[in-house]
Amino acid sequence: MGELDGKVAIVTGAGRLRGIGRAAAVELARLGADVVITGTGRSPDSFPPDEKAIGWRDIESVADQIREQGRRPLPLVADVSSEESVRNMVDRTVEEFGRVDILINNAAYARGPDRVPILELDPYIFQRVVDIKLLGAFLCTKAVIEHMIPQGDGGKIVNISSGAGKRGSANTLAYNAGNFGLVGMTQSMARELGKYNINVNCVCPGAVDTHRMDDLGRGDRWGDMASNTPIGRNGTDDEVGAFTAYLCTEAASWIHGQSININGGTLMEH
């Protein structure tokens, strides 16, 4: 018997080979949940070399990994910043599985064009970062709790933020805004939804070896980030995914409204 047998989870932004969303989805399946996985429908031409080399198929490949765990997947293309798309995602989930118990708000804007000085930051890019991270989490949460609350069985919501949701830095204005906002939203959601036995928490990773970090390369700068970490290395998607899934178990049911650092010690402030 799995810890999450009979549960149904939605994980947004879960189509990358190297990604927290994929790792969380597979771990939730290992624990017994059926899992809805969303992606943006990105073109295979845009896939990184390692995905192209193995014939990766975005959310369809993640669905295969979930089947390998003996659970049922539902891969969906979805735009979390669109209310219509989000409602379709949740409606499809309930049609397929009859319920929804877990939501992982993981979708985020691609790293790169947002990492510039304020004077160079395109207002469109700023808006997209915020729309995907904050509006997306709001829309997904609102649509999911419309089913979670009347089910009467409680639920789990985990928001994926960042250490950049705890500490500001230069040239990351949009990213800081989105991630600080998600930490605040987590606290608000937790205050409001606790009475329905819906746990809401937030995970704040540091440097994790995912596709999002490929613009840095894996050379000196990546090595410096590892050496400046007290534990001496950067993180993996599987580590963050496993912790995210743990927050969806009964063992974590008294953890509520928290934004938890997982970063090897680079950031220790609450």
Secondary structure by P-SEA (a helix, b strand, c coil): ccccccbbbbbccccccccaaaaaaaaaaaaccbbbbbccccccccccaaaaaacccaaaaaaaaaaaacbbbbbbbcccccaaaaaaaaaaaaaacccccbbbccccccccccccccccccaaaaaaaaaacaaaaaaaaaaaaaccccccccbbbbbbbcccccccccccaaaaaaaaaaaaaaaaaaaccccccbbbbbbbbccccccccccccccaaaaaaaaaccccccccaaaaaaaaaaaacccccccccccccccccccccc
